């Protein structure tokens, strides 16, 4: 039988491994989703301001790894949109700010859910899809600032 000091199951070691894994996964997802690429261009310089809209289902960039559920808040202001990740998931995910002039919008439907897709002029290869009622809440909060919606080509 091994002495207690030699056992691997130390609570401190388990906590350190958990934190290291948490940081690594958040870092990896920021690159896979395109968040890190957007942050190089659209990193927010000021604190989020405007009308907050909690996003329940969002898809960004990569088909499989870019899905966010209940961890994002979108702030709608007269200058543009600010996207913020919840505190525990903010590792390598700084706040993003998109000015209205850089945003184009299309509507779509996937399976049983309507969505709006935002594309950004300086990074059009990384779309942001907002699903469900949150999409309409964002449109309503933007009011007159909302860009003209383009219908998808069939």
Secondary structure, 3 states (H helix, E strand, C coil): CCCHHHCCCCHHHHHHHHHHHHHHHHHHHHHHHCHHHHHHHHECCCCCCCEEEEEEEEEECCCCCCEEEEEEEEEECCCEEEEEECHHHCCCCCCEEEEHHHEEEEEEEECCEEEEEEEECCEEEEEEEEECHHHHHHHHHHHHHCCCEEECCC
